[in-house]
Amino acid sequence: MTESPAQPSRFDPASADPRWQKVWDERQSFRADDASPKPRSFVLEMFPYPSGRIHIGHVRNYTMGDVLARTKRMQGFEVLHPMGWDAFGMPAENAAMEKGVHPGGWTRQNIETMKAQLKRLGFALDWSRELATCDPGYYGHEQALFLDMYQAGLVYRKESAVNWDPVDMTVLANEQVIDGRGWRSGALVERRKLSQWFLKITQFADELLDGLDALHNWPEKVRLMQENWIGRSQGLRCTFNFVDSADGIAVYTTRPDTLFGASFVAIAADHPFAQRIAANAPEMAAFIAECKQGGTTAAELETAEKKGMFTGYSVEHPLKKAWHLPVYVANFVLMDYGTGAVFGCPAHDQRDLDFALKYDLPVTRVVAQDDDTGATFHGDEAYTGPGRIVNSDWLDGMSVDQAKADVIARAEHEGWGQAETQYRLRDWGVSRQRYWGTPIPFVHCATCGVIPVPKSQLPVVLPDDVDFSVPGNPLDRHPTWKHVSCPTCGKPAQRETDTLDTFADSSWYFLRFASQPGDAPFDPAVIKQWLPVEQYIGGIEHAILHLLYARFWTRALAHIGMIDVKEPFASLFTQGMVTHETYSRELEGRPSFFSPEEVARSSDGATLKADGQPVEIGKVIKMSKSKKNVVDPDDIIAQYGADAVRWFMLSDSPPERDLPWSEAGIEGCARFVQRLWRLFGQYDAAATGEDKALDRKRDQTVAAVAADIAALGFNKAVARIYELTGATEKAPPSASRSAAIRALLLLVAPMMPHLAEEAYCAIGGDGIVADAAWPPVDPALLVEDEVTIAIQVLGKLRDTVTVAKGLPREQLEALALASDKVQRALDGKAIKKVIVVPDRLVNLVA
């Protein structure tokens, strides 16, 4: 078989890639049409933070979305596949402080760099809808939405205990505190009281929780994480009265069945009763201050060392007045969950057990998982499973659920408690004490109070002349920006200097992608055409923060009548990371890391190119700048071309799993690009002759690849394309072979678009491949009419034969006996029995 004389012997990505990217730009090939009569598909990957350069993890994420978007276009959909920038945040302010640059200039330069990188990969993006959250044209509409929520009663301001990051000098939401530290700075978080703006996400707790049941195309892990974070629980609210007093401490518990196992009551460090004691007790005041330095979320408090201080007070047990329980201030109780007070049942709560063992408090078993009904508890691990109630008066013998219901019923009947539903979810504190964010559109007036900025005065634009020479919020120190007239009375007033949590910016950007009128955040009619996003792709690390907030904003906007959709993302896919081994060497007792470009690999290990000395090859882990195990996409594209990089991202590993980067892997992908190029060069439009087996293989592959891409099973699609490539290469020249080559070209077009465009042009395709239709299939060819029969002698495979499907038993038996291999295996032995499994096997028993 000879190659077409008009086609060069090798595909040259260095010339082809930019040429076709220019064609797509000039034709505006990927610009979505709001007026199109076609069915719609909104494909979206989580937009990036413009940190400076895209990394190879971005490439994997966006390649997956791009393949889906291009395939949808070929299948006749009007596709919206936009790109933008999550551009506000602390890194820009850090750059301003460290490098003496303005956050805006630093951010916009990074956007230009990263946009150019994305374009080099040939992504089918609608750049006409590009947005950056730091543009006043975007955040001005966000300010308007914030005011709409305020008017609807979904925004309020109050003094509250907050998580204070002493390094970033800003407030953090609970979700942004990880292991007691700020999620960006890593600094130990402190508890402070500040006046803060809040969004009433708790008003939608039931909606957000119940709505998870309808998100069938979300990963179960993500739904479970959100369910746990919202944390709806049914329990009992009751009062433990102080001894000989009508006053007491209100407690909320989800385990009223264990009341008879109570041995203490614990209150939060910022509980009013604790504060009252601390006012006259320096030791208690010091302990409370220590508590505020620790973890601030329930998850962190679970693992922290349990500490407490006795208040000197005791309370009566509500079921046994003669039982007196000591009251402690404890570091593991949160004021913002329940009532800020718990009763401790050490035998059946690990936290309580740790505390009881430390302070030598009683531990009484009240739930038995076996026949032992003794009250004595042994060991250091609490039992939290099911069982029967023991040592609990009239509750003995009941199940846990029966006992819960019975205690609540008695509490309500006797008037010392009532059933109550509580949520772990707290209202979202959105105030941040920093410059580079959306200004909160309110004014503080000594006469009128806190007044919203009139919409006619939006956007409230950030000042450019800011000073980062000292820590803290530059807006507080600005000489003119914050000084304004009250919009109500006209007297001197001050702007709100807090800015919005940047997660607010990413909570509605998908709506702005779908509709971008100049005079409103969006057009509800256009939103209804595009939303919900058909496929959303991003990292699992956003399961609680971004994804929960985006669901809340969508429901809140629906609640106030601005849109007619309640869930933003119909399907969610969380991709795995791209990983790479690390290279390091001990220097002054600490590991010093080196980039892959600085290291020479061989069969004997790795050496540093600079000095030829060995370096240690570490584990294959997530790529990170700190470990220097990153691969620059530009370097790889320059060496192998965009299509080889894209193909590598789709190959081998299932997309939900991590993908180890390897030079051998990318080199293999580059070879396959050239292999396809040679095969495409063998296309012959004038060829004649039919190859039914190849026709069947072609159409079955086309159908299977379409199904794989729809299910985001890109590695399976890649494997099928390899199979069809091999079968087509081996087939003799025919019209069927040329049809298979053309089908292959169209199948790889979403994955290797530059190669496909070049080959499509070479074979005389109409227009460009970006506008071509997905290859059709003949349904009749999808049904197998031939099967391969295994022929066995005494259960051992001796031969195979391909026959028509449904061949009668007698003919299968005759074919088996006619096989030379079978006859040699029988070696003249008499056949005692013939076992036939239709369409599968024949087994001869001799």
N, C-alpha and C positions, 0 to 999 in steps of 0.2 A: 504494500500500500504506500502510495506516495503522498507527500504533503502538497497542498495547494501552492503553486509557484508564486501567487500574489501575497502569500503570508510569510512574514519573517520567521526564521527558524526558532526564535525565542521571543517570549513575551517580555516587553521592557516596561516594568512598572514606573520607572523614573520619568518616562515620557508620556505613558498612557494615563497614569493616575491624574496628574494635573490637567491634562487635556479634557478628560471626560468630566472632571469636577467643574471645569469652566463651562462646558456644554450644559450641564444641569443647572448651573447658576443662571446662565443666559436665558435658558428656556423656562426658568422658575418651575422646574419639574415637580418639586415637592411642596408647592404652595397650596394649602388647603382652600377649597372653595365653599364658603358658607351657603351658597345658593345651589350647590350641586344636587341633582335628584338621586344620586347614588346612595346606597346604604352607607352608613358612617362608621368609622372606627377611629377611636382616640387612643393612641399608643403613647405612653409617657414613661420615661425614666426619671428618677428623682434628680432634680437639677443640682449642679455642683456648686460648692463654695469656690470662688475664684482665688485660690491660694497661691497661684503662680504658674503651675504647669499641671496638665492632666497626668495621671499615673496609669499604669497598665490595668489597675482595677476598674478605672473609669472605662477603659477601652472594652473590657469584657461586658460591663453593664450596658453600654450604649450599642455594642454590636448586637447583643441579643434583641434589644428593642428595635434596632434598625432592620434586622432580618424579618422580624414579624411585620413591621410597617411596610417594607418593600413587598413582602408576600401578599399582604392585604391589598395593596394597590394593584398587583397583578391579578388578583382575584375579583377585581371590580368594585372595590370599596373606595369611597372618598376618605382619605386618611389624613388625620391631624397628628403630626409628629413634631412637636416644637422643642425649642431649647431656650434656656435662660439661665440666670445666675442668682444664687442665694447670697446676696452680696454684702449684707450688713453683718457685723459681728466683731468680736474682740481681736482676732488676728490682725485686722487692719489697724486697730488702735495700737496694738503691740508693735507693729511695723513703724507706726508714726513715732512711737517713743524710742525705739531702738535705732532707726535709720534716719530719723528727722525728715520723713516724707509725710505728705498729707494722706489720710486714709482713703479719700476719694481718688486721688491720683494713683496710689498704689493699687487700689481695687480695679480701676478701669484699665490700667496697663496689663494687669493679670488677665482680665477678661479678653483683651485683644490677643494675648499670647495663647490662651487656652482655646479661643475660638479658631484661631489658625490651625492649631493642632487637631481639633475635631474635624475641620474641613479636610485636612490631609488624609483622614481615614474614610472619606467618601460617604459620610452618614447622610441619609435621606431626610434632612431636617428642614422644617419650614422656618427659615431665618427671618421671614417678614414679621413673625410674631415674637421675636426675641425680646426678652425683658430682663431688667436687672432690678432687684428689690431696692437698691440704693438710689434709683432715679425718682425725683419728685413726682414724675408722671405715674409712677406705681404707688409710692407710699402715700401720696396725697389721697388716692382712692381708698387706701387702707385706713387712713385717718377718718374718711367719711363713713366707712363701714363701722369703725369703732364708735363713732357718734351715733350711728343708727342702733347699734347694740345698746349703747347707753340710754337712748330714748326708750328702748324696749325693756329697760330694767335688767339687762344682762351684764352691765358694767357698774362697778361700785368702787369706792375708795374707803379704806379703813386702816387703823393702826393694827399691826399684827406682828407676831414673831416671825422672822424671816431667816432664811439661810444666807449668811453674809460671807462672800468670798473676800478675804483680806488682801489677796494679791491682785485679783481683777477689780477689787473694790466695787462689787456689784452684788445684787440679790440674785439668788438662784432658785428655780423651782425645785420641788422635791425630786422630780425626775432627773434633775441635773446634778444631784449630789450622789456620788458613787463612792461607796466605802468611806463615807464621812468626808470626802474631799470634792472640791470643785471639778466638774467634768472637763474643763479646759486647763485650768491652772494647776490642778493637783494639790492645791493648798487645803489644809484642814479648815472645814467650814465652821463658822461661829453662828450662834443664835442671837439676833438683835430684834428690837422692836422699832418698826418704821411705818410711816403712812405709805400705803401701797395701793396700786390699782389692781383690781381683780376682775376676771371674767367668770361668770356663773356657770361653769361646766357641770357643777353638781346638780343643777336643775335638769340636766339631760342624762343623769347617771343611769336611770332605768332604760331610757331610749338607747343609749350607747351600748349598754349591756345586752339588752334584748335584740338589738340590731345585729349583733355578731352571729346570731343563729341563721340569718339570711345570707351571710357572706360565705357561701359554699366554696367559692373559688379563692379563698384566702388560706394560707397555711394554718393548720390546726395549732401549731406552736404560737403563732402570732395572736390568734384569737384567744388562746388560753392566757397569754401574757397580759392582754388587755382585760380579760375577765378578772384576773387576779388583781390587777392594778385598781380597777373600779371597786372590787372587793365588797360586793353586796353581801351582808350577813344578817340573819334573823337572830334576835337574842332578847335578853331581858334587861331593862333598866330598873334598878332598884336602889334603895338607900340603906346604908349601914350607919345607924345612929351612933353618935358618941355615947359612951357609957353615962347613964343618968342624965341624958340630954335629949331634947327634941330635935336638935340640929344633927346633921350627919354628912356623910360623903356619898354623893350619887355615883353609882358604878354601872357600867354597861358590860355585859358578858354574853358571849355566844355559847357558853357552856354552863347554863343554870343547873344542869344535871349533876355537876360536881360541887355544888354549894356545900355539901356536908364534908368535903375535903379541904375547905378553906382554912388557911392557917395565918394569913396576913392580908392587909390591904395596902396597895402601893399607889402613890399619886405622882403625877409628872412634876418635874422641877419647876415649871411655870404655872402650876395649879395655884389658884388664889389662896388656898389654905397653906400651901408651902411658902408662898410669898409672905403671908401674914406671920408665920413662925420666923422666917428669915429676918424680918424687920427688927427682931429683938434677940436674935441668936447668930452671932458672927460665924460660928462653925457651920450652921446650916446655910448661911449666905455663901460661904466659901464653897461648900459642896454643890450648891445650885450653880454657881459660876463654873465649876469643873464640869458639871453635866452639860452645860451649854457649849463646851469645847468638843464634845463627842459627836457621834453620828446623829443624823437628824431624820432619818427615814426608818420605817419599820424593818426593812430588810437589813440595814446596817446594825440596828439595835439588837437583832437576833444573834449576831455573831460577836458583839462587843462584850467585854467583861461586865458582869452584872454587879452594880454597886448601889448601895442604899444607905440612908441615915434615918434612924428612928426619930419620930417627931415628939415622942413623949406622950402621945395620945393613943387610946384604944377605942375600938368601936364594937357594938354588939352584933352578933350574928343574927340576921333577920329571921332565921328559922329556930334558933336556939339562943334566946336572949342571955342565957347564963354564960355563953361562950364569948369571950372577949378576944378580939384580934388586934394585934399591934398595927399601927399605921406608919408606913415608911415613905419617905421621898426616894424614888428610884430612878435610875438613869435609863431604864428600858421602857418607861411609860411615856406615850406621846399625848400632849395636851390636845392636839387637833384630831384625835381619833376617839370616838365614843365620848366619854365625859372627862377624860384625862385622869381616870382612876380605874383600877382593876382590883378584883380580889384574887389572891394567889392560891391555886390548888396545885401544889408541887408534884404530886404523884402523876398528874395528867397534863402537864404543860412544861416543856423543857426549860423555858425561860424561868418559870416559877421555881422549878426544881433546882436549877443552878443557884438561884438567889437563896432558897431555903437552906441548901447545904452550906453555903458560905456563911450565913448568919444563924445557923443552928436552930432553924424553925421546924415545927412538926411536919411530917410527911405522912398523910393518911390515904390509903388506897380506897377509892370508892367506885372504880370500874374494874371488873374482873373479866379476863379473857378466858379463864378456865374455871375449874370447880373450887379453887381455893378462895374462900371468902374472907380471909384474914385481913386485918387493917394494916398490918406492917408492910411497908414498902422497902424493897431491897434494890440496890444498884444506883447508878447515876444516869439512867436513861428513862425519861418519862414515858408512860404508856398512853398513846393518843388514839389507839384504834377502837374498834367496836367491842361490845361486851355487855355484861349484865351489871346493874347497879348493886353495890354491896355497901355495908356500913353506913346506910343512909336512911334509917328510920323507915317510913312508909314507902320509900322508893325502891327498897330492896327487891331484886328479882326483875325489875323493869329493864327494857332495852334503853339505850342512850336516848333515842328519839322520844320514846314514851315518857321518860323522866323529864326531858326538857319541856315537853308540852304540859306535864302535870305541875311542875314548879311554876311555870308562867301562869297557868290557870289559878293556882293557889295565891300567887302574888297579887294578881288582879282582883281576886275575890276578897282578899284580906286588906288590900289597899296599900301595900308596901312596894309595889312594883308594877310594871306593865310591859307588854310585848313591844318591841321596837326594831325597825330596820335601820341599819347603819351602813355607811359606805366608807371604804378606805380612801376613795377619791376625795380630794380637797379642791376648792375653787382655785383657779389658775392665777397665781400672782404674776402679772406681766410687767411690772415696773423694773427697769434696769437703770442703774446709775452710771450711764456711759454716754458717749457722744455718738458713736457710729451706729445709729439705729433710728427707727421711725419716731419722730417727736410725738409725744402724747398731746392731742389737741385740746388742751384746757388752759385756763388762765386763773390765777389765784388773786382775788380782789379782797381787800380788807373790809369792804362794805358789802359786797354781794356774795362773797364766798367763792367756791370753785365753780367756774363758769365754762361751758363748752365754747370752743372757737366756732363762730358762724361758718357754715359750709362755704359761703361766698369768699371767705378768707383762706380757704385751703388751696394748696398745701401749705402747712407750716414747714418752711424749708430750713434745713440745718445751715448754720453760718459756716462760711469757709475759713474765716480767720480765727482759728482755735489754737490753744496753747496746751501742749502735752508735757511741759517741762516738770510738772508735779503730778503725783498720782491723783486719782479721783475723776470726777465728771467735769470736763472743760466747760460744759454748758452752764454749770453753777457759777463759774468764775468769769463768764463772758461779760465784757463791760456794757454791751448795748442790747444783745439779742433777746435776753429774757425780760427786758423792760418794755412793757407795752401798756396801752390803755385798756381798761376793762371794756369788753364789748357791750356790757349792759349799761353801766353808769358813766363811762368815759374817764373815770379817775385812774391815777397811776396803779398799775398792777404788774404781776410777774407771770411769765410763761411757766408752765410745768416743765421742769428740766429733766425729768426722767424720760427715757425712751422705751419703746415696746420691746419685749422679749423677741428675739429674731425668729422664734418659732411661730410668731404671729404672721410674719412675712410669708412663710412657707405653708400656711394653713389655708390659703385661698388662691395661690398662684395658678393652679390648674384652671380656675374659673377665668382668670384674666387671659390665659393662653387661648381659651375657647372664644372669648369675645372681648374686643378692645375698643369700645367707643371712647371718644375723647371726653365726653361730659359725664360719664358714669363709670363705676367699676366694671360693669358688664351689662349686656342686654339679656334679660331673662329668657326671651324667646330663642336666642341663639344658644344660650346655655342648655336649654332643653333639647336642642338638636344634637349636642355633642356629649353631654354628661349622662351617666357617669363615665369616667375613663374606662375604656374596655380592658386595657391591660396596663398595670402599673408595676414597675420593676425597680427594686432598690434593696438596700441591705437590711438584714434582720435587726441591726442595732437601732433602727428607727421604729421598732414595733410599738413602743409606748409613746415616746415623745411626739414625733412628727405625725405618725399615723392616727393617734388618738386625737390630737389637736385638730388635724384636718377634718376628721369625722365630726368633731364638735362644731367647728366653724360652719360646715355644710349644713348641719342640723339647725344651728342657731339662725343662719340666714334663711333657711326654709321656714323656721318658726316665725320670723318677722315678715314673711311674705315676699322675700326678695328673689327666691329661686324655687323651682318646683322639683327638687331632687334632695334626697336625704342622705344618701351614701355617695361619697366621691369616687370610689374605686371599686368597680365590679369584680375585677380579678387582681390579685396581688401575687407577685413572684419575688422571692428573696433569693438572690443569686449568691453563690459562694465567692470566696475571695481568691485572688491570684497570689500564690505563695512563691517563695524563693529561699534557698539555703542562705545562711549568713557566713561571713568570713571575718575572723577577728584574731587579735593577738593581745596578750596581756602586756600592758604598759603601765608601770608604776602601780601595780596591784589592781588595775581596773581593765576591763576589756575595751580595746579600741577596734572599731569596726571599719571595714573597707568595702567599697562598692564592687560589683562584679567586673567593672571595667578596669579596676586596679589589680585584679587577681588573674593569674594564669592557672587554668585547671589542667590536670593530666591524670593518667591512671594511677599515679603515685600520690595524688592529693592536690594541694593548691599552694602556690607561692605568690608573694607580693612582687609585682612586676618591677617596682622601684628598686628592690634590693635582692630579689631572688630567694629570700628566706621564707620558710614555711609559715602558713597561717592556718588557723584551725577552722575546719568546715563545721558549721553549726547545724542546727535543726532547720527543716523547711518550715517557715512561718510566714505569717502575713507580711507583705511588703510594707516597710515603714522607713521614713527618712532617718529616724534615730538609729536604726540598725544598718542603714545604707544598703539594704538588699533590694533596692528598687531598680527597675529597668525603665529607661526613658523611651517612650513610644516613638519619638522622632528618630532616634538612632536606629531602632529596629525597622521602622518604615523605610528609612533611607537605604538600609542594607537589603531588605527582603521585599519591600512593597507592601501597600496597605492590605491587599487581598490575602497575602500569606499570614499577616498578623490577625486579620479577621477570622480566617479559617482555623488558626490555632486556638482562638478564643472559643470556638464552637466544638472543637474536636475532643475526643477521649473522655474527659470527665463529664458526668451529668451536671447540668448548669447550676443545680442547687448545692453542689459540693465544691470544695476548694480545688483550684487548678494549679498544680505545680508548674512554674515556668522552667523551660529547659531549652538550651541551644539546639539540642538534637531535635526537639519537637518542632521548633520554628523552621529549622532547615528542612525537615521532612515536608512541612506544609509548602515551603517554597518550591520543592521538587514537584509536589503534586500540582501546583499552579502550572508549571511548565509541561507536565504530563497532559493535563487537560488541554493546554494550548496546542500541543501536537495533535491530539485527538480531534479538536475542533477544526484543525487545518485539513483533516481528511474528509470533511463534509462534501458530499457530491450530490447536488440537486438533481442531476440527471441519472442517478443510479437506479437500477431496476432490480426486481426480484424480491421475494418475501421471505422473512425469517420469523415464523410464528412464535417461536420460543422467545426471541428477543423482543418482539412486539409485546408479548405478555409481560416480560420482565420490565420493560419500559413503563407501561401503564400502571403496573403494580407499584413500581418505585415512585412514580409521580403521585399516586394516591397516598402512599404511605408517608412520603416526605411532607406532603401537605398536612396530614394528620399530626405528624411529629412536630412540625413547626407550630401548629395551632396549640399543641400541648406543651410548647417550649422544650421539647425533647430534642434539642439541636444535635447532641452527640449521636442520637439514633438516626437522624436525618443524614448526618455526615457519613455514617457507616453504610447506609443504603446507597448513597451516591458513589462511594468507593466500589461497592458491589456492581452497580450498573456500569461504572467506568470500566472495570475489569471485563465484564461480559461483552461490552461493546468493542473493546480493543481486540478481543479474541474472535469476534464474529467476522465472516467474510463480507466483502463489499455487497451491498444490497440497498434497496430503498428503505428497508427496515432499519438498517444500520445508520443511514443518514438521518432517519427520523429519531433514532435513539440519541444521536449526537446533538441534534437540535433540542431535544427534550432535556438532555443533560445541561446544555448551555443555559436554558431557561431555569432549570432547577438551581443552578449555582448563582444565578443572577442576584438574588437577595444577599448572598453570602460573599461572593467575589464580584462585585458590580463592575469594576474597571475591566477585569479580564473578560467578563461577559459582554460588555459594550464593544470592546475591541473585536471580539470574535463575531458578534452579531453583525457588526459592520462588514467584516471580512466575508461572511457567507451571504451577504445581500439581504439582511433582514429589513423590514419596513420600519422607518423611524429609528428610535433608539430603544434599547432593551428595557430602560426604566419605564417605558410606556407600554411594553409588550404584555400580552395576556399570559396567565398561567397555562401551561400545556394541558390540553383536554385529555380525557381518558375515555376509553370504550368500556362501559360497565361489563360487557361480556368477557373482556379480557381480565377482569379482576377475579373471575371465578376460575379456580384451578380445574382443568379437565384432564390433567395427568398427575399421577402420583408415583413415587418411588417405593417399590416393594423390597423389603429386606428378606433375603432367603437364608434360613438357618438350617444347620444340621446339628441335632442334639443341643440346640440352644446357642450355638456359635455361628456368628455371621460368616457366610461363605461367598455370597454374591448379592448384587442388587440388580433390579431391572425396573425400567420406567415403562408404565403401561397406562392405558386409558382408565380414568377414574370409574369405579363401579364394575370392573371386570369380574365376571362370574368366578366362583370358587374353583370349578373344574379347569378353567383356562389358566388360573394362577398356579394351580398344582402342576399342570402340564408344562408351563414355562419354567417352573422350579426344577422339574425333573430333566428338562432339556439343557440345563446349564452344565457346561463342562466342569466348572469348579465344584459344583455340587456332586457330580458323578465321581470326581476324584476323591472328594471327602467321604463319599459312601463306600468306595473301594469294594464294590460288589455285595455289600451287606443288604439284607432284606429290609424293606421299609415296613415297620409295624403300625405306624400311625402318622397321619398328616394333619397338622394344626394350621388353619388358615384364619387370619384376622383380616377381614376385608379392608383393602386400601392401605394396609400396613405391613403385614409380614406373612411368610410361609415358613413353618418349622417342620422339618422331616425328622421323625424319630425312628432310628434304625436299630 
